[in-house]
């Protein structure tokens, strides 16, 4: 929920300043990201999941960090560090919950 709140605040800031939230990727960048993904170990894992379950293999081009990290850094270095610590803690909690 914290990440979503920060995302919404970043969107609000962009709208108030009349700027774009995030620059649209060029076709070349999309191709580069797709190629890197296909060469990664994750692709094999997701492909196997597709074969077992029929769940689509998606290439991640954007994620919430593309917006939240620059936004927090624009506030201050301390806010950026604090957010990183929070994300680490949240990741650990998600890991523990996944084991339950």
Secondary structure as UniProt FT lines:
FT   HELIX           2..17
FT   HELIX           27..39
FT   HELIX           41..53
FT   HELIX           65..75
FT   HELIX           77..99
//
